[in-house]
Amino acid sequence: MRTGDLIGWKPKFYDPTVASVRIRCLNPLSELRARGYPIELFDETRCSTYHAVVYSKLYDDVTYREAAALKTRGVRIILDLCDNHFYNPSAWGPLIKARDELLRMLALADYLVTSTETLAKVVRTVKPDVRSITVIGDAVEIEIKEEFTSMWRRWWHRRLLAQLLATIEGENKQGRTPLVWFGIHGGPNAPFGMLDLLKIRQCVEGLNGQFPLSLTVISNSWHKYFKMIRPWAIPTRYIPWSANTFLTALRAHAIAVIPISSNSFTRCKTNNRFVTALQAGVAVVGDSIPSYEEFRCVTRLDSWKSGLCEYLLNPDLRLQDVQRAQSIINARWTLPRIADQWQGFFEKVLSNSRRMA
C-alpha cells in the first residue's frame, strides 16, 4: 500500500442506529481499520489525502457537487447502493427526484457496489452503460454497539427487555411458543414492513388452537403495532428496537416469521434479516426473495402452515436447521469474510488507478 492510498467512506447518515449505516459502512470500516488498512470515515478537511471515496446510499445535489470536484482532482468515486430506489409504484415525489439524482451519480461514479446481484441487474436494466458493478453483501451482526443515549432511555429499554424476557419465560413454562418479527415498520416508497404480518395472520391464529403461540414485534412504530397487530387472537407485544436490547430480545424467541410483500424493492433486499435471526439461534419461516435461496434447505420458505407446523412439532429440527444455517453464515457472511471482499475490491480500484496513472 503506497502513501496516498487512503480511502474515505461517507455514509448517508453518521447515525449507528440506522442499520444501513452500520452494515454498509461502520462495521466493515471498523474491521478494515483494525487490520491497519488505510481507510477512514470521510473528513472534508482531508479531501486532499484521499485516493478514493465511497459514498454509501448517498447521491443528493451536495454530494454530487462534492464528488465531481474530487473527481477532477483524480480521486476515484465509488457509489455503494443497497436499495432499489428506481422502484416507485406510487410516483412518490421525493423518489422521482432521487431517481434523477441517482442516475446522475451513476454517470459520475467510477465504480458501483451493490448489496445483491438482483439489485445489480436492476441497475443494468435501468442504465445499461453503467460502469463496473461489484456485489458485496451484508455481514451478519453478532453484536451492536450500545447507543449513546440518555440514562433514562437506556433504563427504559432495559426495563422493557426484562419484562419481555419474564413474559416469555412464563409462556415457555406454559407450553406457548414465542414467535418474533423484527424490522422497520415500513416506508412510503414501497409495500414492506410490519404490515406484511397481516399476510400470515389467519395462518398463525389458526395454528394457535393446536400450538399455543405468541408474537413479539420489534420495530419502530408502536402506533402501527397497536392498530394492526395487537388485535390478533393470540398474545402479542411490542418492544421498540434499540441497539442496547435488540439481540438479547431476539435470542429469547423460538421462530422468526418473515413474510414479504413481493415487489421490485423487496426482491433486491439482502439476506440480512434471515442471517441475523439464524445466527442468533432463532429458526426462520418466511417468504422467499433471491438472497434467501441459499438458506432454503435450512429454513422454511413459502410454506407457512406446513413450515410452522414442522418447527412447532419438532424443536430438535429447529435446532438442527439453525446449526446448519450457522455453518453457512460462518463460511460466507461474517464480518471478516465481508471485509475481505471490500478489501479485495479496494485493491482492484487502486491497482486499476495505478495502471492508468
C-alpha positions as CSV (number, residue, x, y, z in Angstrom):
1,M,0.0,0.0,0.0
2,R,1.5,3.3,-1.1
3,T,1.5,6.5,0.8
4,G,-1.5,8.5,-0.5
5,D,-3.7,5.4,-0.9
6,L,-6.1,6.5,1.9
7,I,-9.8,5.8,1.2
8,G,-12.6,7.9,2.7
9,W,-16.0,6.3,3.4
10,K,-19.1,8.5,3.7
11,P,-22.5,7.1,4.7
12,K,-25.8,8.9,4.2
13,F,-26.0,9.5,8.0
14,Y,-23.5,9.3,10.8
15,D,-26.1,7.5,12.9
16,P,-25.2,4.0,14.1
17,T,-28.8,3.2,14.9
18,V,-29.5,3.2,11.2
19,A,-29.0,-0.4,10.0
20,S,-27.7,0.5,6.6
21,V,-25.1,2.9,8.1
22,R,-23.7,0.2,10.4
23,I,-23.8,-2.7,8.0
24,R,-22.8,-0.9,4.8
25,C,-20.2,1.4,6.3
26,L,-19.3,1.5,10.0
27,N,-18.9,-2.3,10.5
28,P,-16.7,-3.1,7.5
29,L,-14.8,0.1,8.0
30,S,-14.0,-0.8,11.6
31,E,-12.9,-4.3,10.6
32,L,-10.6,-2.9,7.9
33,R,-9.1,-0.3,10.2
34,A,-8.4,-3.0,12.8
35,R,-6.3,-4.7,10.2
36,G,-4.4,-1.5,9.6
37,Y,-6.0,-0.8,6.3
38,P,-5.8,2.9,5.3
39,I,-9.4,3.8,5.4
40,E,-11.5,6.3,7.5
41,L,-14.8,8.0,7.8
42,F,-14.8,10.8,5.3
43,D,-13.5,14.1,6.6
44,E,-13.9,17.0,4.2
45,T,-10.9,18.7,5.7
46,R,-8.7,15.8,4.5
47,C,-10.0,15.6,0.9
48,S,-6.5,16.1,-0.5
49,T,-5.4,12.9,1.2
50,Y,-7.9,10.6,-0.4
51,H,-7.2,8.3,-3.3
52,A,-10.8,7.1,-3.4
53,V,-14.1,7.9,-1.7
54,V,-17.0,5.6,-1.1
55,Y,-20.5,7.2,-1.0
56,S,-23.0,4.8,0.7
57,K,-26.5,5.3,-0.4
58,L,-25.6,9.0,-0.9
59,Y,-26.2,10.9,-4.2
60,D,-28.0,14.2,-3.4
61,D,-27.1,17.6,-5.0
62,V,-24.5,18.5,-2.4
63,T,-22.9,15.1,-2.6
64,Y,-22.8,15.2,-6.4
65,R,-21.0,18.5,-6.4
66,E,-18.5,17.3,-3.9
67,A,-17.9,14.1,-5.7
68,A,-17.5,15.9,-9.1
69,A,-14.9,18.2,-7.5
70,L,-13.0,15.3,-6.1
71,K,-13.0,13.5,-9.4
72,T,-11.4,16.5,-11.1
73,R,-8.5,16.0,-8.7
74,G,-8.1,12.4,-9.7
75,V,-10.0,10.8,-6.8
76,R,-11.8,7.6,-7.7
77,I,-15.5,7.8,-6.9
78,I,-17.3,4.7,-5.6
79,L,-21.1,4.5,-5.1
80,D,-22.5,1.8,-2.7
81,L,-26.1,1.1,-3.3
82,C,-28.3,-1.2,-1.1
83,D,-31.9,-0.3,-2.1
84,N,-33.8,-0.2,-5.3
85,H,-34.6,3.5,-5.5
86,F,-35.8,3.1,-9.0
87,Y,-38.9,1.4,-7.8
88,N,-41.7,4.0,-7.3
89,P,-45.1,2.5,-8.0
90,S,-47.0,5.4,-6.4
91,A,-44.9,8.1,-8.2
92,W,-43.8,9.5,-4.8
93,G,-42.3,12.9,-5.4
94,P,-39.1,12.6,-3.4
95,L,-38.3,9.3,-5.0
96,I,-38.8,10.8,-8.5
97,K,-36.2,13.4,-7.6
98,A,-33.9,10.7,-6.0
99,R,-34.1,8.6,-9.2
100,D,-32.7,11.6,-11.3
101,E,-30.0,12.2,-8.7
102,L,-29.1,8.5,-8.6
103,L,-28.8,8.3,-12.4
104,R,-26.6,11.4,-12.4
105,M,-24.3,9.9,-9.7
106,L,-24.1,6.6,-11.6
107,A,-22.9,8.5,-14.6
108,L,-20.2,10.2,-12.5
109,A,-19.0,7.2,-10.4
110,D,-16.0,5.2,-11.4
111,Y,-17.3,2.1,-9.6
112,L,-20.6,0.8,-8.3
113,V,-21.1,-1.6,-5.4
114,T,-24.5,-3.2,-4.9
115,S,-25.6,-5.3,-2.0
116,T,-27.2,-8.0,-4.1
117,E,-27.0,-9.4,-7.6
118,T,-30.7,-8.7,-8.1
119,L,-30.1,-5.0,-7.4
120,A,-27.2,-5.1,-9.8
121,K,-29.4,-6.5,-12.5
122,V,-32.0,-3.7,-11.9
123,V,-29.2,-1.1,-12.3
124,R,-28.0,-2.7,-15.5
125,T,-31.6,-2.6,-16.9
126,V,-32.2,1.0,-16.0
127,K,-28.7,2.2,-17.0
128,P,-27.0,-0.3,-19.4
129,D,-23.9,1.8,-19.7
130,V,-23.2,1.8,-16.0
131,R,-19.5,1.2,-15.1
132,S,-18.2,-1.8,-13.3
133,I,-20.5,-3.3,-10.7
134,T,-19.3,-5.3,-7.8
135,V,-21.7,-7.2,-5.5
136,I,-20.8,-7.2,-1.8
137,G,-23.4,-8.4,0.6
138,D,-24.1,-7.6,4.3
139,A,-22.1,-9.1,7.2
140,V,-24.2,-10.6,9.9
141,E,-24.2,-8.6,13.2
142,I,-23.4,-10.7,16.3
143,E,-23.1,-7.6,18.4
144,I,-24.3,-4.0,18.1
145,K,-22.6,-1.2,20.0
146,E,-24.7,0.5,22.6
147,E,-26.4,3.7,21.7
148,F,-25.1,6.9,23.2
149,T,-28.4,8.0,24.6
150,S,-29.8,9.3,27.9
151,M,-29.5,7.3,31.0
152,W,-33.3,7.4,31.4
153,R,-33.8,6.0,27.8
154,R,-31.3,3.2,28.4
155,W,-33.1,2.3,31.7
156,W,-36.4,2.3,30.0
157,H,-35.3,0.0,27.2
158,R,-33.7,-2.4,29.7
159,R,-36.9,-2.4,31.7
160,L,-38.9,-3.3,28.7
161,L,-36.4,-6.1,27.8
162,A,-36.7,-7.5,31.4
163,Q,-40.5,-7.6,31.1
164,L,-40.3,-9.3,27.7
165,L,-37.9,-12.0,29.0
166,A,-40.0,-12.6,32.1
167,T,-43.1,-12.9,29.9
168,I,-41.5,-15.4,27.5
169,E,-40.1,-17.4,30.4
170,G,-43.6,-17.7,31.8
171,E,-45.1,-18.7,28.4
172,N,-42.4,-21.3,27.8
173,K,-43.4,-23.0,31.1
174,Q,-47.0,-23.0,29.9
175,G,-46.0,-24.6,26.6
176,R,-46.5,-21.5,24.5
177,T,-44.0,-20.9,21.6
178,P,-42.8,-17.4,21.1
179,L,-42.7,-16.1,17.5
180,V,-40.9,-12.8,16.6
181,W,-41.0,-10.3,13.8
182,F,-38.4,-7.5,13.6
183,G,-37.7,-4.7,11.2
184,I,-38.6,-1.1,10.4
185,H,-42.3,-0.6,10.3
186,G,-42.4,0.5,6.6
187,G,-42.0,3.4,4.3
188,P,-43.7,5.5,1.6
189,N,-41.7,4.1,-1.4
190,A,-43.0,0.5,-1.5
191,P,-45.1,-2.1,0.3
192,F,-42.9,-3.6,3.0
193,G,-42.6,-3.7,6.8
194,M,-44.8,-4.5,9.7
195,L,-48.0,-4.8,7.7
196,D,-46.5,-7.8,5.9
197,L,-47.5,-9.6,9.1
198,L,-51.2,-9.3,8.0
199,K,-50.4,-11.9,5.3
200,I,-49.9,-14.6,7.9
201,R,-52.5,-13.6,10.5
202,Q,-55.1,-16.2,9.5
203,C,-52.5,-18.9,9.4
204,V,-51.0,-18.1,12.8
205,E,-54.3,-17.6,14.5
206,G,-55.5,-20.9,13.0
207,L,-52.5,-22.8,14.4
208,N,-52.9,-21.3,17.8
209,G,-55.5,-23.8,18.8
210,Q,-53.2,-26.7,18.2
211,F,-49.9,-25.0,19.1
212,P,-50.3,-22.1,21.6
213,L,-48.4,-19.2,20.2
214,S,-47.4,-15.6,21.0
215,L,-45.9,-12.9,18.8
216,T,-43.3,-10.2,19.6
217,V,-42.9,-7.3,17.3
218,I,-39.5,-5.5,17.5
219,S,-39.8,-2.3,15.4
220,N,-40.2,1.5,15.4
221,S,-43.9,2.2,15.4
222,W,-46.0,1.5,18.5
223,H,-48.9,3.1,16.7
224,K,-48.9,0.7,13.7
225,Y,-48.5,-2.3,16.1
226,F,-51.3,-1.1,18.3
227,K,-53.7,-0.6,15.4
228,M,-52.9,-3.6,13.2
229,I,-51.2,-6.3,15.3
230,R,-52.4,-6.0,18.9
231,P,-56.0,-7.1,18.0
232,W,-54.8,-10.6,16.9
233,A,-56.3,-13.5,18.6
234,I,-53.0,-14.6,20.2
235,P,-50.9,-12.9,22.8
236,T,-48.8,-10.1,21.2
237,R,-46.5,-7.5,22.5
238,Y,-44.3,-4.7,21.1
239,I,-40.8,-3.7,22.1
240,P,-39.0,-0.8,20.4
241,W,-35.8,-1.6,18.5
242,S,-32.8,-0.5,20.5
243,A,-29.1,-1.3,19.9
244,N,-28.9,-1.9,23.6
245,T,-31.5,-4.6,23.7
246,F,-32.3,-6.0,20.3
247,L,-30.1,-9.1,20.0
248,T,-30.9,-10.2,23.5
249,A,-34.6,-9.8,22.8
250,L,-34.3,-11.7,19.5
251,R,-32.5,-14.6,21.1
252,A,-35.3,-15.2,23.5
253,H,-37.6,-16.5,20.7
254,A,-38.1,-19.8,19.0
255,I,-39.1,-18.9,15.5
256,A,-38.7,-15.7,13.4
257,V,-41.5,-15.1,10.9
258,I,-40.5,-13.0,7.9
259,P,-43.4,-12.5,5.5
260,I,-42.6,-10.3,2.5
261,S,-44.7,-8.4,0.0
262,S,-43.0,-9.3,-3.2
263,N,-42.1,-6.3,-5.4
264,S,-39.0,-5.0,-7.1
265,F,-37.9,-3.2,-3.9
266,T,-38.1,-6.2,-1.6
267,R,-36.7,-8.6,-4.1
268,C,-33.5,-6.6,-4.1
269,K,-33.0,-6.8,-0.4
270,T,-30.1,-8.7,1.2
271,N,-30.3,-11.8,3.5
272,N,-29.7,-9.6,6.5
273,R,-32.9,-10.4,8.5
274,F,-32.5,-14.1,7.8
275,V,-28.9,-14.4,8.9
276,T,-29.5,-12.1,11.9
277,A,-32.2,-14.4,13.2
278,L,-30.4,-17.6,12.4
279,Q,-27.0,-16.5,13.8
280,A,-29.0,-15.6,17.0
281,G,-30.2,-19.1,17.3
282,V,-33.7,-18.5,16.0
283,A,-35.3,-20.7,13.3
284,V,-36.9,-18.9,10.4
285,V,-40.1,-19.3,8.4
286,G,-40.5,-16.8,5.7
287,D,-41.4,-15.8,2.1
288,S,-38.6,-16.1,-0.5
289,I,-36.6,-13.5,-2.2
290,P,-33.4,-14.2,-4.2
291,S,-31.0,-13.6,-1.4
292,Y,-32.8,-16.1,0.8
293,E,-32.5,-19.0,-1.6
294,E,-29.1,-20.1,-0.2
295,F,-30.9,-20.9,3.1
296,R,-33.9,-22.7,1.7
297,C,-32.7,-26.1,2.9
298,V,-32.2,-24.8,6.5
299,T,-35.3,-22.7,6.9
300,R,-38.9,-23.0,5.7
301,L,-39.7,-20.8,2.7
302,D,-43.1,-20.2,1.1
303,S,-44.8,-22.8,3.2
304,W,-46.4,-21.0,6.2
305,K,-48.7,-23.6,7.6
306,S,-46.6,-26.7,7.0
307,G,-43.3,-24.9,7.8
308,L,-44.6,-23.6,11.1
309,C,-46.1,-27.0,11.9
310,E,-42.8,-28.8,11.3
311,Y,-40.9,-26.5,13.6
312,L,-43.6,-26.4,16.3
313,L,-43.8,-30.2,16.3
314,N,-40.1,-30.7,16.3
315,P,-37.8,-28.4,18.3
316,D,-34.9,-30.6,17.5
317,L,-35.4,-30.0,13.8
318,R,-35.4,-26.2,14.6
319,L,-32.0,-26.6,16.4
320,Q,-30.5,-28.7,13.6
321,D,-31.5,-26.3,10.9
322,V,-30.2,-23.3,12.9
323,Q,-26.9,-25.1,13.4
324,R,-26.6,-25.9,9.7
325,A,-27.5,-22.4,8.8
326,Q,-24.8,-21.0,11.1
327,S,-22.3,-23.1,9.3
328,I,-23.3,-21.4,6.0
329,I,-23.2,-18.0,7.7
330,N,-19.8,-18.6,9.3
331,A,-18.3,-19.6,5.9
332,R,-19.7,-16.7,3.9
333,W,-21.4,-13.9,5.9
334,T,-19.3,-13.0,8.9
335,L,-17.8,-9.5,9.1
336,P,-14.2,-10.7,8.4
337,R,-15.5,-12.5,5.3
338,I,-17.3,-9.4,4.0
339,A,-14.4,-7.2,4.9
340,D,-12.2,-9.4,2.8
341,Q,-14.5,-8.7,-0.1
342,W,-14.3,-4.9,0.5
343,Q,-10.5,-5.1,0.8
344,G,-10.2,-7.1,-2.4
345,F,-12.4,-4.6,-4.2
346,F,-10.4,-1.6,-2.9
347,E,-7.2,-3.2,-4.0
348,K,-8.7,-3.6,-7.5
349,V,-9.7,0.1,-7.6
350,L,-6.2,1.2,-6.5
351,S,-4.4,-1.2,-8.9
352,N,-6.5,0.0,-11.8
353,S,-5.8,3.5,-10.9
354,R,-2.0,2.9,-10.8
355,R,-2.1,1.3,-14.3
356,M,-3.9,4.3,-15.6
357,A,-1.6,6.8,-13.9
